[in-house]
Amino acid sequence: MWTNAGAIISVGGVLIGAYVTNFVAEDYRKFRQNIIIAAGLAGELESHALVTGLKQLVQT
C-alpha cells in the first residue's frame, strides 16, 4: 500500500492542478472577450460622436 502512495498523491495533485488551471484559463478568456467587446463598443460610440461633431462644424 505504501509503495503506491506517492504515485497516487502525484496523480491527485496533477488532476487538481489541471482542474484549477482550466478554471483560471476560462476566466481569463472571458475577461479578454469582455475587453474586446468594450473596445468595439467604445469605437462605435466614438464614431457617432465624430459624426455629430462634423455635422455641427458644417452647419456653422
N, C-alpha and C positions, 0 to 999 in steps of 0.2 A: 504494500500500500504506500509506504513512504517513498519508494523509488519513483512512483508516478506523480507524487505531489507537486514537484517542481514543474513538470510538464503541464499539469492541469492548471496550476496557478498562472503559468505563462500564457496558455491559450485563453484563459479567462481575462487576463489583462489586455491581451491583443483585441479580443472581442469587445470589451468595454471601451477601449481606446478608439476602435473603429466606429462604434456607435456614437460616441461623443463627437468625434470628428465629423461624422455625417451631419449631425445637428448644427454644428458650427458652420460648416460649409453651406448648408441650405439657408441659414440665417444671413450669411454674407451675400449669397446670390440674391436674396430678396432685397437686401439693403442696396446692392448695386442696381437692381432693376428699379427701385424707387427713385434713385438718383437720376437714372436715365429718363424716367417719366417726368420728374420735376424739371429737368433741364429742357426737355421738349416743350413742356407747358410754358416755361419762362420764355423760351424763344418765340412761341406763338403770341404770347401776351405782349412781348416787346415789339413784334412786327405790327401788331394792331396799334400800339401807341405811336409808332413811327408813321403809320398811315394817317392817323388823326392829326399828328403834328404837321405833316406835309400838307394836308387839306387846309389847316388853319394858316399856314405860311402862304399858300397860293391865294387864298381868299383875301388876304390883307394887302 
